[in-house]
Amino acid sequence: MTDRSLPPPLRAVRTAARCPVCSKDVVAGYRPFCSKRCADIDLGRWLKEGYRIETEEGPSEDDPEAAGPSGQGG
Ligand SMILES: [Zn+2]
């Protein structure tokens, strides 16, 4: 028998991929999701984030000292 130095069997990198939406087994066709449904859900989620329009709504507080220093003299 010839002892051939074969490389060790590469372990199949089985990443425990789970659907980020429902934590189910990921389907190759819908990676990284388990189904189109979940893909849509995730897509909708981040779309919502994008829809959020940044508005500069500052607190409209009237300064108590509206009137400036009025010099009254005579
Ligand atoms: Zn899913």
N, CA, C, O and the ligand as a Tripos MOL2 file, in Angstrom:
@<TRIPOS>MOLECULE
protein
  297   295    75     0     0
PROTEIN
NO_CHARGES

@<TRIPOS>ATOM
      1 N           0.8480   -1.2020    0.0000 N.3       1 MET1
      2 CA          0.0000    0.0000    0.0000 C.3       1 MET1
      3 C           0.8780    1.2440    0.0000 C.2       1 MET1
      4 O           1.8270    1.3730    0.7740 O.2       1 MET1
      5 N           0.5470    2.0870   -0.8360 N.am      2 THR2
      6 CA          1.3150    3.3290   -0.8940 C.3       2 THR2
      7 C           0.6540    4.3830   -0.0010 C.2       2 THR2
      8 O          -0.5280    4.7100   -0.0960 O.2       2 THR2
      9 N           1.4910    4.8580    0.8350 N.am      3 ASP3
     10 CA          0.9460    5.8510    1.7650 C.3       3 ASP3
     11 C           1.0460    7.2370    1.1360 C.2       3 ASP3
     12 O           2.0760    7.9060    1.2160 O.2       3 ASP3
     13 N           0.0080    7.6210    0.5450 N.am      4 ARG4
     14 CA          0.0260    8.9400   -0.0830 C.3       4 ARG4
     15 C          -0.3690   10.0000    0.9400 C.2       4 ARG4
     16 O          -1.3120    9.8520    1.7170 O.2       4 ARG4
     17 N           0.3870   11.0460    0.8940 N.am      5 SER5
     18 CA          0.0750   12.1120    1.8520 C.3       5 SER5
     19 C          -1.0100   13.0190    1.2770 C.2       5 SER5
     20 O          -0.7620   14.0560    0.6610 O.2       5 SER5
     21 N          -2.1720   12.5700    1.5150 N.am      6 LEU6
     22 CA         -3.2860   13.3900    1.0310 C.3       6 LEU6
     23 C          -3.6590   14.4420    2.0710 C.2       6 LEU6
     24 O          -3.5770   14.2240    3.2800 O.2       6 LEU6
     25 N          -4.0510   15.5300    1.5740 N.am      7 PRO7
     26 CA         -4.4730   16.5930    2.5070 C.3       7 PRO7
     27 C          -5.7110   16.1440    3.2700 C.2       7 PRO7
     28 O          -6.5090   15.3410    2.7860 O.2       7 PRO7
     29 N          -5.8430   16.6650    4.4300 N.am      8 PRO8
     30 CA         -7.0100   16.2950    5.2210 C.3       8 PRO8
     31 C          -8.2930   16.7000    4.5180 C.2       8 PRO8
     32 O          -8.3540   17.7200    3.8310 O.2       8 PRO8
     33 N          -9.2910   15.8990    4.7020 N.am      9 PRO9
     34 CA        -10.5750   16.1990    4.0470 C.3       9 PRO9
     35 C         -11.1130   17.5460    4.5040 C.2       9 PRO9
     36 O         -11.3340   17.8010    5.6880 O.2       9 PRO9
     37 N         -11.3050   18.3700    3.5280 N.am     10 LEU10
     38 CA        -11.8130   19.7000    3.8740 C.3      10 LEU10
     39 C         -13.2260   19.5820    4.4250 C.2      10 LEU10
     40 O         -14.1350   19.0110    3.8230 O.2      10 LEU10
     41 N         -13.3370   20.1330    5.5540 N.am     11 ARG11
     42 CA        -14.6660   20.0810    6.1570 C.3      11 ARG11
     43 C         -15.5850   21.0670    5.4510 C.2      11 ARG11
     44 O         -15.2880   22.2510    5.2920 O.2      11 ARG11
     45 N         -16.6590   20.5380    5.0580 N.am     12 ALA12
     46 CA        -17.6310   21.4050    4.3780 C.3      12 ALA12
     47 C         -18.0480   22.5180    5.3250 C.2      12 ALA12
     48 O         -18.5980   22.2950    6.4030 O.2      12 ALA12
     49 N         -17.7610   23.7130    4.8690 N.am     13 VAL13
     50 CA        -18.1090   24.8550    5.7190 C.3      13 VAL13
     51 C         -19.6200   25.0430    5.7010 C.2      13 VAL13
     52 O         -20.2000   25.7100    4.8440 O.2      13 VAL13
     53 N         -20.1940   24.4330    6.6700 N.am     14 ARG14
     54 CA        -21.6550   24.5620    6.7380 C.3      14 ARG14
     55 C         -22.0190   25.6810    7.7010 C.2      14 ARG14
     56 O         -22.1100   25.4950    8.9140 O.2      14 ARG14
     57 N         -22.2160   26.8060    7.1280 N.am     15 THR15
     58 CA        -22.5840   27.9330    7.9760 C.3      15 THR15
     59 C         -24.0430   27.8070    8.3640 C.2      15 THR15
     60 O         -24.9400   27.6990    7.5280 O.2      15 THR15
     61 N         -24.2270   27.8270    9.6140 N.am     16 ALA16
     62 CA        -25.6030   27.7050   10.0950 C.3      16 ALA16
     63 C         -26.3640   28.9720    9.7460 C.2      16 ALA16
     64 O         -26.6850   29.8020   10.5960 O.2      16 ALA16
     65 N         -26.6320   29.0770    8.4640 N.am     17 ALA17
     66 CA        -27.3360   30.2620    8.0090 C.3      17 ALA17
     67 C         -28.8110   30.1790    8.3590 C.2      17 ALA17
     68 O         -29.5030   29.2000    8.0800 O.2      17 ALA17
     69 N         -29.2360   31.2190    8.9620 N.am     18 ARG18
     70 CA        -30.6470   31.2630    9.3380 C.3      18 ARG18
     71 C         -31.2730   32.5280    8.7810 C.2      18 ARG18
     72 O         -30.6350   33.5720    8.6510 O.2      18 ARG18
     73 N         -32.5150   32.3900    8.4680 N.am     19 CYS19
     74 CA        -33.2340   33.5470    7.9560 C.3      19 CYS19
     75 C         -33.2800   34.6170    9.0460 C.2      19 CYS19
     76 O         -33.7360   34.3560   10.1590 O.2      19 CYS19
     77 N         -32.8100   35.8100    8.7240 N.am     20 PRO20
     78 CA        -32.7940   36.8850    9.7210 C.3      20 PRO20
     79 C         -34.1950   37.3530   10.0940 C.2      20 PRO20
     80 O         -34.3840   38.0880   11.0630 O.2      20 PRO20
     81 N         -35.1520   36.9240    9.3220 N.am     21 VAL21
     82 CA        -36.5180   37.3780    9.5810 C.3      21 VAL21
     83 C         -37.2580   36.4070   10.4830 C.2      21 VAL21
     84 O         -37.8430   36.7990   11.4930 O.2      21 VAL21
     85 N         -37.2240   35.1460   10.1100 N.am     22 CYS22
     86 CA        -37.9890   34.1680   10.8760 C.3      22 CYS22
     87 C         -37.1010   33.0810   11.4680 C.2      22 CYS22
     88 O         -37.5940   32.1590   12.1170 O.2      22 CYS22
     89 N         -35.7940   33.1840   11.2450 N.am     23 SER23
     90 CA        -34.8250   32.2460   11.8360 C.3      23 SER23
     91 C         -35.0340   30.8210   11.3370 C.2      23 SER23
     92 O         -34.7570   29.8520   12.0440 O.2      23 SER23
     93 N         -35.5170   30.7150   10.1300 N.am     24 LYS24
     94 CA        -35.6780   29.3820    9.5560 C.3      24 LYS24
     95 C         -34.4680   29.0460    8.6960 C.2      24 LYS24
     96 O         -33.6000   29.8870    8.4610 O.2      24 LYS24
     97 N         -34.4290   27.8210    8.2380 N.am     25 ASP25
     98 CA        -33.3240   27.4090    7.3730 C.3      25 ASP25
     99 C         -33.3430   28.2130    6.0830 C.2      25 ASP25
    100 O         -34.3780   28.3950    5.4430 O.2      25 ASP25
    101 N         -32.1590   28.6830    5.7330 N.am     26 VAL26
    102 CA        -32.0690   29.5170    4.5360 C.3      26 VAL26
    103 C         -32.1670   28.6620    3.2900 C.2      26 VAL26
    104 O         -31.5770   27.5840    3.2210 O.2      26 VAL26
    105 N         -32.8960   29.1290    2.3270 N.am     27 VAL27
    106 CA        -33.0280   28.4270    1.0570 C.3      27 VAL27
    107 C         -32.1000   29.0800    0.0470 C.2      27 VAL27
    108 O         -32.0500   30.3020   -0.0910 O.2      27 VAL27
    109 N         -31.3670   28.2220   -0.6540 N.am     28 ALA28
    110 CA        -30.3600   28.7340   -1.5790 C.3      28 ALA28
    111 C         -30.9520   29.7620   -2.5320 C.2      28 ALA28
    112 O         -30.3210   30.7740   -2.8360 O.2      28 ALA28
    113 N         -32.1310   29.5040   -2.9870 N.am     29 GLY29
    114 CA        -32.7520   30.3950   -3.9650 C.3      29 GLY29
    115 C         -33.1140   31.7560   -3.3940 C.2      29 GLY29
    116 O         -33.2930   32.7270   -4.1290 O.2      29 GLY29
    117 N         -33.2180   31.8090   -2.0770 N.am     30 TYR30
    118 CA        -33.6630   33.0590   -1.4670 C.3      30 TYR30
    119 C         -32.6780   33.6000   -0.4520 C.2      30 TYR30
    120 O         -33.0210   34.3820    0.4340 O.2      30 TYR30
    121 N         -31.4220   33.1480   -0.6150 N.am     31 ARG31
    122 CA        -30.4460   33.6220    0.3490 C.3      31 ARG31
    123 C         -30.4220   35.1400    0.4050 C.2      31 ARG31
    124 O         -30.6690   35.7920   -0.6090 O.2      31 ARG31
    125 N         -30.1370   35.7090    1.5460 N.am     32 PRO32
    126 CA        -29.9410   34.9910    2.8180 C.3      32 PRO32
    127 C         -31.2460   34.7580    3.5650 C.2      32 PRO32
    128 O         -31.2680   34.6990    4.7940 O.2      32 PRO32
    129 N         -32.3070   34.6280    2.8290 N.am     33 PHE33
    130 CA        -33.5870   34.4260    3.4810 C.3      33 PHE33
    131 C         -34.0950   33.0200    3.1940 C.2      33 PHE33
    132 O         -33.4720   32.2550    2.4580 O.2      33 PHE33
    133 N         -35.2170   32.7020    3.7800 N.am     34 CYS34
    134 CA        -35.7550   31.3590    3.6100 C.3      34 CYS34
    135 C         -36.8030   31.3590    2.5120 C.2      34 CYS34
    136 O         -37.1490   30.3100    1.9680 O.2      34 CYS34
    137 N         -37.2930   32.5170    2.1990 N.am     35 SER35
    138 CA        -38.3310   32.5840    1.1730 C.3      35 SER35
    139 C         -38.4560   34.0170    0.6670 C.2      35 SER35
    140 O         -37.9380   34.9620    1.2630 O.2      35 SER35
    141 N         -39.1490   34.1410   -0.4360 N.am     36 LYS36
    142 CA        -39.3010   35.4780   -0.9990 C.3      36 LYS36
    143 C         -40.0640   36.3790   -0.0260 C.2      36 LYS36
    144 O         -39.8410   37.5860    0.0610 O.2      36 LYS36
    145 N         -40.9490   35.7440    0.6790 N.am     37 ARG37
    146 CA        -41.7540   36.4770    1.6350 C.3      37 ARG37
    147 C         -40.8590   37.2090    2.6370 C.2      37 ARG37
    148 O         -41.0040   38.4070    2.8820 O.2      37 ARG37
    149 N         -39.9370   36.4420    3.1990 N.am     38 CYS38
    150 CA        -39.0510   37.0420    4.1970 C.3      38 CYS38
    151 C         -38.1530   38.0840    3.5370 C.2      38 CYS38
    152 O         -37.8360   39.1150    4.1300 O.2      38 CYS38
    153 N         -37.7540   37.8020    2.3190 N.am     39 ALA39
    154 CA        -36.9070   38.7600    1.6140 C.3      39 ALA39
    155 C         -37.6490   40.0790    1.4510 C.2      39 ALA39
    156 O         -37.0780   41.1560    1.6210 O.2      39 ALA39
    157 N         -38.9170   39.9770    1.1230 N.am     40 ASP40
    158 CA        -39.7130   41.1950    0.9560 C.3      40 ASP40
    159 C         -39.8540   41.9280    2.2880 C.2      40 ASP40
    160 O         -39.7930   43.1550    2.3570 O.2      40 ASP40
    161 N         -40.0430   41.1440    3.3280 N.am     41 ILE41
    162 CA        -40.2170   41.7460    4.6410 C.3      41 ILE41
    163 C         -38.9840   42.5530    5.0140 C.2      41 ILE41
    164 O         -39.0680   43.6990    5.4560 O.2      41 ILE41
    165 N         -37.8270   41.9080    4.8170 N.am     42 ASP42
    166 CA        -36.5880   42.5900    5.1640 C.3      42 ASP42
    167 C         -36.3890   43.8200    4.2870 C.2      42 ASP42
    168 O         -35.9660   44.8790    4.7500 O.2      42 ASP42
    169 N         -36.7030   43.6490    3.0190 N.am     43 LEU43
    170 CA        -36.5370   44.7630    2.0950 C.3      43 LEU43
    171 C         -37.4300   45.9280    2.5210 C.2      43 LEU43
    172 O         -37.0080   47.0840    2.5500 O.2      43 LEU43
    173 N         -38.6580   45.5890    2.8450 N.am     44 GLY44
    174 CA        -39.5830   46.6300    3.2660 C.3      44 GLY44
    175 C         -39.0990   47.3470    4.5130 C.2      44 GLY44
    176 O         -39.2990   48.5490    4.6870 O.2      44 GLY44
    177 N         -38.4630   46.5810    5.3630 N.am     45 ARG45
    178 CA        -37.9760   47.1810    6.6100 C.3      45 ARG45
    179 C         -37.0010   48.2930    6.3260 C.2      45 ARG45
    180 O         -37.1280   49.4180    6.8090 O.2      45 ARG45
    181 N         -36.0010   47.9260    5.5040 N.am     46 TRP46
    182 CA        -34.9670   48.9490    5.3130 C.3      46 TRP46
    183 C         -35.4220   50.0130    4.3450 C.2      46 TRP46
    184 O         -34.8650   51.1100    4.2980 O.2      46 TRP46
    185 N         -36.4400   49.6810    3.5710 N.am     47 LEU47
    186 CA        -36.9990   50.7260    2.7120 C.3      47 LEU47
    187 C         -37.6690   51.7850    3.5800 C.2      47 LEU47
    188 O         -37.5770   52.9860    3.3260 O.2      47 LEU47
    189 N         -38.3350   51.2990    4.5990 N.am     48 LYS48
    190 CA        -38.9910   52.2270    5.5210 C.3      48 LYS48
    191 C         -37.9800   53.2070    6.0960 C.2      48 LYS48
    192 O         -38.2090   54.4130    6.1820 O.2      48 LYS48
    193 N         -36.8550   52.6280    6.4820 N.am     49 GLU49
    194 CA        -35.8260   53.4660    7.0710 C.3      49 GLU49
    195 C         -35.4230   54.5650    6.0990 C.2      49 GLU49
    196 O         -35.1830   55.7110    6.4790 O.2      49 GLU49
    197 N         -35.3570   54.1680    4.8090 N.am     50 GLY50
    198 CA        -34.9480   55.1350    3.8110 C.3      50 GLY50
    199 C         -36.0110   56.1880    3.5890 C.2      50 GLY50
    200 O         -35.7310   57.3410    3.2610 O.2      50 GLY50
    201 N         -37.2530   55.7440    3.7830 N.am     51 TYR51
    202 CA        -38.3420   56.6910    3.5520 C.3      51 TYR51
    203 C         -38.3690   57.8100    4.5930 C.2      51 TYR51
    204 O         -38.8670   58.9130    4.3680 O.2      51 TYR51
    205 N         -37.8110   57.4580    5.7240 N.am     52 ARG52
    206 CA        -37.8360   58.4510    6.8050 C.3      52 ARG52
    207 C         -37.1330   59.7220    6.3700 C.2      52 ARG52
    208 O         -35.9120   59.7640    6.2160 O.2      52 ARG52
    209 N         -37.9060   60.7160    6.1820 N.am     53 ILE53
    210 CA        -37.3280   61.9880    5.7500 C.3      53 ILE53
    211 C         -36.8100   62.7530    6.9600 C.2      53 ILE53
    212 O         -37.4950   62.9630    7.9610 O.2      53 ILE53
    213 N         -35.5890   63.1440    6.8040 N.am     54 GLU54
    214 CA        -35.0040   63.8660    7.9290 C.3      54 GLU54
    215 C         -35.4790   65.3100    7.9170 C.2      54 GLU54
    216 O         -35.1290   66.0950    7.0360 O.2      54 GLU54
    217 N         -36.2660   65.6290    8.8960 N.am     55 THR55
    218 CA        -36.7720   66.9950    8.9850 C.3      55 THR55
    219 C         -36.1440   67.6860   10.1910 C.2      55 THR55
    220 O         -36.0130   67.1260   11.2790 O.2      55 THR55
    221 N         -35.7800   68.8860    9.9440 N.am     56 GLU56
    222 CA        -35.1670   69.6360   11.0420 C.3      56 GLU56
    223 C         -36.2520   70.3550   11.8250 C.2      56 GLU56
    224 O         -36.5100   71.5480   11.6650 O.2      56 GLU56
    225 N         -36.8690   69.5520   12.6800 N.am     57 GLU57
    226 CA        -37.9240   70.1510   13.4830 C.3      57 GLU57
    227 C         -37.3620   70.5300   14.8480 C.2      57 GLU57
    228 O         -37.3990   69.7540   15.8020 O.2      57 GLU57
    229 N         -36.8660   71.6930   14.9020 N.am     58 GLY58
    230 CA        -36.2880   72.1490   16.1710 C.3      58 GLY58
    231 C         -37.3860   72.5960   17.1100 C.2      58 GLY58
    232 O         -38.4810   72.9750   16.6920 O.2      58 GLY58
    233 N         -37.0710   72.5430   18.3560 N.am     59 PRO59
    234 CA        -38.0460   72.9680   19.3700 C.3      59 PRO59
    235 C         -38.3040   74.4610   19.2770 C.2      59 PRO59
    236 O         -37.4100   75.2850   19.4710 O.2      59 PRO59
    237 N         -39.5380   74.7800   18.9780 N.am     60 SER60
    238 CA        -39.8640   76.1990   18.8220 C.3      60 SER60
    239 C         -40.1700   76.8000   20.1960 C.2      60 SER60
    240 O         -41.3140   76.8540   20.6480 O.2      60 SER60
    241 N         -39.1420   77.2260   20.8010 N.am     61 GLU61
    242 CA        -39.3370   77.8230   22.1230 C.3      61 GLU61
    243 C         -39.0630   79.3180   22.0500 C.2      61 GLU61
    244 O         -38.0150   79.7800   21.5990 O.2      61 GLU61
    245 N         -40.0340   80.0180   22.5050 N.am     62 ASP62
    246 CA        -39.8640   81.4710   22.4930 C.3      62 ASP62
    247 C         -38.9850   81.9040   23.6710 C.2      62 ASP62
    248 O         -39.1960   81.5160   24.8190 O.2      62 ASP62
    249 N         -38.0350   82.6890   23.3430 N.am     63 ASP63
    250 CA        -37.1550   83.1540   24.4220 C.3      63 ASP63
    251 C         -37.9320   84.0460   25.3890 C.2      63 ASP63
    252 O         -38.6660   84.9460   24.9820 O.2      63 ASP63
    253 N         -37.7550   83.7790   26.6290 N.am     64 PRO64
    254 CA        -38.4440   84.6330   27.6150 C.3      64 PRO64
    255 C         -38.0100   86.0750   27.4920 C.2      64 PRO64
    256 O         -38.7980   86.9980   27.7020 O.2      64 PRO64
    257 N         -36.7760   86.2550   27.1580 N.am     65 GLU65
    258 CA        -36.3160   87.6410   27.0310 C.3      65 GLU65
    259 C         -36.3880   88.0640   25.5730 C.2      65 GLU65
    260 O         -35.3830   88.2780   24.8950 O.2      65 GLU65
    261 N         -37.6390   88.1710   25.1290 N.am     66 ALA66
    262 CA        -37.8440   88.5470   23.7390 C.3      66 ALA66
    263 C         -37.3500   89.9850   23.5270 C.2      66 ALA66
    264 O         -36.6160   90.2870   22.5860 O.2      66 ALA66
    265 N         -37.7720   90.8270   24.4160 N.am     67 ALA67
    266 CA        -37.3890   92.2370   24.2720 C.3      67 ALA67
    267 C         -35.9420   92.4310   24.6680 C.2      67 ALA67
    268 O         -35.4900   91.9360   25.7010 O.2      67 ALA67
    269 N         -35.2600   93.1230   23.8720 N.am     68 GLY68
    270 CA        -33.8480   93.3600   24.1810 C.3      68 GLY68
    271 C         -33.7200   94.4280   25.2620 C.2      68 GLY68
    272 O         -34.6960   94.9820   25.7660 O.2      68 GLY68
    273 N         -32.4960   94.6700   25.5730 N.am     69 PRO69
    274 CA        -32.2090   95.6840   26.6040 C.3      69 PRO69
    275 C         -32.6140   97.0880   26.1110 C.2      69 PRO69
    276 O         -31.9200   97.7190   25.3140 O.2      69 PRO69
    277 N         -33.7740   97.5440   26.6240 N.am     70 SER70
    278 CA        -34.2440   98.8530   26.1580 C.3      70 SER70
    279 C         -33.7030   99.9430   27.0760 C.2      70 SER70
    280 O         -33.9570   99.9760   28.2800 O.2      70 SER70
    281 N         -32.9730  100.7960   26.4680 N.am     71 GLY71
    282 CA        -32.4010  101.8820   27.2700 C.3      71 GLY71
    283 C         -33.4120  103.0200   27.4370 C.2      71 GLY71
    284 O         -33.8080  103.6740   26.4720 O.2      71 GLY71
    285 N         -33.8030  103.2260   28.6530 N.am     72 GLN72
    286 CA        -34.7820  104.2900   28.8910 C.3      72 GLN72
    287 C         -34.1480  105.3750   29.7670 C.2      72 GLN72
    288 O         -33.8050  105.1780   30.9330 O.2      72 GLN72
    289 N         -34.0300  106.4330   29.1710 N.am     73 GLY73
    290 CA        -33.3900  107.4980   29.9780 C.3      73 GLY73
    291 C         -33.8260  108.8740   29.4780 C.2      73 GLY73
    292 O         -34.3750  109.0020   28.3840 O.2      73 GLY73
    293 N         -33.5950  109.8210   30.2270 N.am     74 GLY74
    294 CA        -34.0450  111.0830   29.7670 C.3      74 GLY74
    295 C         -33.1930  112.2250   30.1970 C.2      74 GLY74
    296 O         -33.4820  113.3720   29.8590 O.2      74 GLY74
    297 ZN        -37.7170   33.5110    6.7740 Zn       75 ZN75
@<TRIPOS>BOND
     1     1     2 1
     2     2     3 1
     3     3     4 2
     4     3     5 am
     5     5     6 1
     6     6     7 1
     7     7     8 2
     8     7     9 am
     9     9    10 1
    10    10    11 1
    11    11    12 2
    12    11    13 am
    13    13    14 1
    14    14    15 1
    15    15    16 2
    16    15    17 am
    17    17    18 1
    18    18    19 1
    19    19    20 2
    20    19    21 am
    21    21    22 1
    22    22    23 1
    23    23    24 2
    24    23    25 am
    25    25    26 1
    26    26    27 1
    27    27    28 2
    28    27    29 am
    29    29    30 1
    30    30    31 1
    31    31    32 2
    32    31    33 am
    33    33    34 1
    34    34    35 1
    35    35    36 2
    36    35    37 am
    37    37    38 1
    38    38    39 1
    39    39    40 2
    40    39    41 am
    41    41    42 1
    42    42    43 1
    43    43    44 2
    44    43    45 am
    45    45    46 1
    46    46    47 1
    47    47    48 2
    48    47    49 am
    49    49    50 1
    50    50    51 1
    51    51    52 2
    52    51    53 am
    53    53    54 1
    54    54    55 1
    55    55    56 2
    56    55    57 am
    57    57    58 1
    58    58    59 1
    59    59    60 2
    60    59    61 am
    61    61    62 1
    62    62    63 1
    63    63    64 2
    64    63    65 am
    65    65    66 1
    66    66    67 1
    67    67    68 2
    68    67    69 am
    69    69    70 1
    70    70    71 1
    71    71    72 2
    72    71    73 am
    73    73    74 1
    74    74    75 1
    75    75    76 2
    76    75    77 am
    77    77    78 1
    78    78    79 1
    79    79    80 2
    80    79    81 am
    81    81    82 1
    82    82    83 1
    83    83    84 2
    84    83    85 am
    85    85    86 1
    86    86    87 1
    87    87    88 2
    88    87    89 am
    89    89    90 1
    90    90    91 1
    91    91    92 2
    92    91    93 am
    93    93    94 1
    94    94    95 1
    95    95    96 2
    96    95    97 am
    97    97    98 1
    98    98    99 1
    99    99   100 2
   100    99   101 am
   101   101   102 1
   102   102   103 1
   103   103   104 2
   104   103   105 am
   105   105   106 1
   106   106   107 1
   107   107   108 2
   108   107   109 am
   109   109   110 1
   110   110   111 1
   111   111   112 2
   112   111   113 am
   113   113   114 1
   114   114   115 1
   115   115   116 2
   116   115   117 am
   117   117   118 1
   118   118   119 1
   119   119   120 2
   120   119   121 am
   121   121   122 1
   122   122   123 1
   123   123   124 2
   124   123   125 am
   125   125   126 1
   126   126   127 1
   127   127   128 2
   128   127   129 am
   129   129   130 1
   130   130   131 1
   131   131   132 2
   132   131   133 am
   133   133   134 1
   134   134   135 1
   135   135   136 2
   136   135   137 am
   137   137   138 1
   138   138   139 1
   139   139   140 2
   140   139   141 am
   141   141   142 1
   142   142   143 1
   143   143   144 2
   144   143   145 am
   145   145   146 1
   146   146   147 1
   147   147   148 2
   148   147   149 am
   149   149   150 1
   150   150   151 1
   151   151   152 2
   152   151   153 am
   153   153   154 1
   154   154   155 1
   155   155   156 2
   156   155   157 am
   157   157   158 1
   158   158   159 1
   159   159   160 2
   160   159   161 am
   161   161   162 1
   162   162   163 1
   163   163   164 2
   164   163   165 am
   165   165   166 1
   166   166   167 1
   167   167   168 2
   168   167   169 am
   169   169   170 1
   170   170   171 1
   171   171   172 2
   172   171   173 am
   173   173   174 1
   174   174   175 1
   175   175   176 2
   176   175   177 am
   177   177   178 1
   178   178   179 1
   179   179   180 2
   180   179   181 am
   181   181   182 1
   182   182   183 1
   183   183   184 2
   184   183   185 am
   185   185   186 1
   186   186   187 1
   187   187   188 2
   188   187   189 am
   189   189   190 1
   190   190   191 1
   191   191   192 2
   192   191   193 am
   193   193   194 1
   194   194   195 1
   195   195   196 2
   196   195   197 am
   197   197   198 1
   198   198   199 1
   199   199   200 2
   200   199   201 am
   201   201   202 1
   202   202   203 1
   203   203   204 2
   204   203   205 am
   205   205   206 1
   206   206   207 1
   207   207   208 2
   208   207   209 am
   209   209   210 1
   210   210   211 1
   211   211   212 2
   212   211   213 am
   213   213   214 1
   214   214   215 1
   215   215   216 2
   216   215   217 am
   217   217   218 1
   218   218   219 1
   219   219   220 2
   220   219   221 am
   221   221   222 1
   222   222   223 1
   223   223   224 2
   224   223   225 am
   225   225   226 1
   226   226   227 1
   227   227   228 2
   228   227   229 am
   229   229   230 1
   230   230   231 1
   231   231   232 2
   232   231   233 am
   233   233   234 1
   234   234   235 1
   235   235   236 2
   236   235   237 am
   237   237   238 1
   238   238   239 1
   239   239   240 2
   240   239   241 am
   241   241   242 1
   242   242   243 1
   243   243   244 2
   244   243   245 am
   245   245   246 1
   246   246   247 1
   247   247   248 2
   248   247   249 am
   249   249   250 1
   250   250   251 1
   251   251   252 2
   252   251   253 am
   253   253   254 1
   254   254   255 1
   255   255   256 2
   256   255   257 am
   257   257   258 1
   258   258   259 1
   259   259   260 2
   260   259   261 am
   261   261   262 1
   262   262   263 1
   263   263   264 2
   264   263   265 am
   265   265   266 1
   266   266   267 1
   267   267   268 2
   268   267   269 am
   269   269   270 1
   270   270   271 1
   271   271   272 2
   272   271   273 am
   273   273   274 1
   274   274   275 1
   275   275   276 2
   276   275   277 am
   277   277   278 1
   278   278   279 1
   279   279   280 2
   280   279   281 am
   281   281   282 1
   282   282   283 1
   283   283   284 2
   284   283   285 am
   285   285   286 1
   286   286   287 1
   287   287   288 2
   288   287   289 am
   289   289   290 1
   290   290   291 1
   291   291   292 2
   292   291   293 am
   293   293   294 1
   294   294   295 1
   295   295   296 2
@<TRIPOS>SUBSTRUCTURE
     1 MET1         2 RESIDUE 1 A MET
     2 THR2         6 RESIDUE 1 A THR
     3 ASP3        10 RESIDUE 1 A ASP
     4 ARG4        14 RESIDUE 1 A ARG
     5 SER5        18 RESIDUE 1 A SER
     6 LEU6        22 RESIDUE 1 A LEU
     7 PRO7        26 RESIDUE 1 A PRO
     8 PRO8        30 RESIDUE 1 A PRO
     9 PRO9        34 RESIDUE 1 A PRO
    10 LEU10       38 RESIDUE 1 A LEU
    11 ARG11       42 RESIDUE 1 A ARG
    12 ALA12       46 RESIDUE 1 A ALA
    13 VAL13       50 RESIDUE 1 A VAL
    14 ARG14       54 RESIDUE 1 A ARG
    15 THR15       58 RESIDUE 1 A THR
    16 ALA16       62 RESIDUE 1 A ALA
    17 ALA17       66 RESIDUE 1 A ALA
    18 ARG18       70 RESIDUE 1 A ARG
    19 CYS19       74 RESIDUE 1 A CYS
    20 PRO20       78 RESIDUE 1 A PRO
    21 VAL21       82 RESIDUE 1 A VAL
    22 CYS22       86 RESIDUE 1 A CYS
    23 SER23       90 RESIDUE 1 A SER
    24 LYS24       94 RESIDUE 1 A LYS
    25 ASP25       98 RESIDUE 1 A ASP
    26 VAL26      102 RESIDUE 1 A VAL
    27 VAL27      106 RESIDUE 1 A VAL
    28 ALA28      110 RESIDUE 1 A ALA
    29 GLY29      114 RESIDUE 1 A GLY
    30 TYR30      118 RESIDUE 1 A TYR
    31 ARG31      122 RESIDUE 1 A ARG
    32 PRO32      126 RESIDUE 1 A PRO
    33 PHE33      130 RESIDUE 1 A PHE
    34 CYS34      134 RESIDUE 1 A CYS
    35 SER35      138 RESIDUE 1 A SER
    36 LYS36      142 RESIDUE 1 A LYS
    37 ARG37      146 RESIDUE 1 A ARG
    38 CYS38      150 RESIDUE 1 A CYS
    39 ALA39      154 RESIDUE 1 A ALA
    40 ASP40      158 RESIDUE 1 A ASP
    41 ILE41      162 RESIDUE 1 A ILE
    42 ASP42      166 RESIDUE 1 A ASP
    43 LEU43      170 RESIDUE 1 A LEU
    44 GLY44      174 RESIDUE 1 A GLY
    45 ARG45      178 RESIDUE 1 A ARG
    46 TRP46      182 RESIDUE 1 A TRP
    47 LEU47      186 RESIDUE 1 A LEU
    48 LYS48      190 RESIDUE 1 A LYS
    49 GLU49      194 RESIDUE 1 A GLU
    50 GLY50      198 RESIDUE 1 A GLY
    51 TYR51      202 RESIDUE 1 A TYR
    52 ARG52      206 RESIDUE 1 A ARG
    53 ILE53      210 RESIDUE 1 A ILE
    54 GLU54      214 RESIDUE 1 A GLU
    55 THR55      218 RESIDUE 1 A THR
    56 GLU56      222 RESIDUE 1 A GLU
    57 GLU57      226 RESIDUE 1 A GLU
    58 GLY58      230 RESIDUE 1 A GLY
    59 PRO59      234 RESIDUE 1 A PRO
    60 SER60      238 RESIDUE 1 A SER
    61 GLU61      242 RESIDUE 1 A GLU
    62 ASP62      246 RESIDUE 1 A ASP
    63 ASP63      250 RESIDUE 1 A ASP
    64 PRO64      254 RESIDUE 1 A PRO
    65 GLU65      258 RESIDUE 1 A GLU
    66 ALA66      262 RESIDUE 1 A ALA
    67 ALA67      266 RESIDUE 1 A ALA
    68 GLY68      270 RESIDUE 1 A GLY
    69 PRO69      274 RESIDUE 1 A PRO
    70 SER70      278 RESIDUE 1 A SER
    71 GLY71      282 RESIDUE 1 A GLY
    72 GLN72      286 RESIDUE 1 A GLN
    73 GLY73      290 RESIDUE 1 A GLY
    74 GLY74      294 RESIDUE 1 A GLY
    75 ZN75       297 GROUP 0 **** ****
